[in-house]
Amino acid sequence: MAVQRITKERLKEQLEKGEMVVLLDVRSHDSYNSSNIKIKGSLRKDPLAVKRWDKEIPHDKPIITYCT
């Protein structure tokens, strides 16, 4: 499976157009909790537990992960 990169500008365009994507915030627990910046509609997932949550997320849309 190929992993593609997307710019924040392109993601913003997609979200503004209403394009359906799955946004995964994979920051560490401490980083996530200490931040007041979160993308509305994103799902927080532990990056060390992918095998545990992989089957919980939809795979019929592009999946975009971010950690900053």
C-alpha positions in Angstrom: 0.0 0.0 0.0 1.4 3.4 -1.0 1.4 6.2 1.5 0.9 9.6 0.0 1.5 13.0 1.6 -1.0 15.8 1.7 -0.4 19.5 2.5 -2.4 21.3 5.1 -3.7 23.6 2.4 -5.0 20.6 0.3 -6.6 19.1 3.4 -8.3 22.4 4.2 -9.7 22.5 0.7 -11.0 19.0 0.9 -12.7 19.7 4.3 -14.2 23.0 3.0 -15.6 21.2 0.0 -17.2 18.6 2.2 -15.1 15.7 0.9 -15.4 12.7 3.1 -12.1 11.7 4.7 -11.2 9.9 8.0 -8.9 12.2 10.1 -6.8 10.4 12.7 -4.9 12.4 15.3 -2.1 10.0 16.3 -0.2 12.3 18.6 1.0 10.8 21.9 -1.4 11.0 24.8 0.5 13.8 26.5 0.9 15.8 23.4 -2.8 15.5 22.6 -3.9 16.4 26.1 -1.6 19.4 26.4 -2.7 20.9 23.1 -5.6 23.2 22.5 -5.4 22.7 18.8 -7.5 19.9 17.4 -9.2 19.4 14.0 -12.9 19.2 14.4 -14.2 15.8 13.5 -10.9 14.0 13.9 -10.5 10.8 15.8 -7.8 10.5 18.5 -6.0 7.1 18.2 -3.0 5.8 20.0 -0.2 5.4 17.5 1.2 2.4 19.4 -2.1 0.5 19.2 -2.8 0.4 15.5 -3.7 -3.3 15.4 -6.3 -2.7 18.1 -8.2 0.1 16.4 -7.5 -0.6 12.7 -10.8 -2.5 12.3 -12.8 0.3 14.0 -12.2 2.9 11.4 -13.9 3.1 8.0 -11.7 2.1 5.1 -14.1 3.3 2.3 -12.7 6.8 2.5 -9.2 8.3 2.4 -7.5 8.0 5.8 -5.4 11.0 6.8 -3.2 10.8 9.8 -1.5 13.7 11.5 0.6 14.1 14.6 1.5 17.8 14.9 
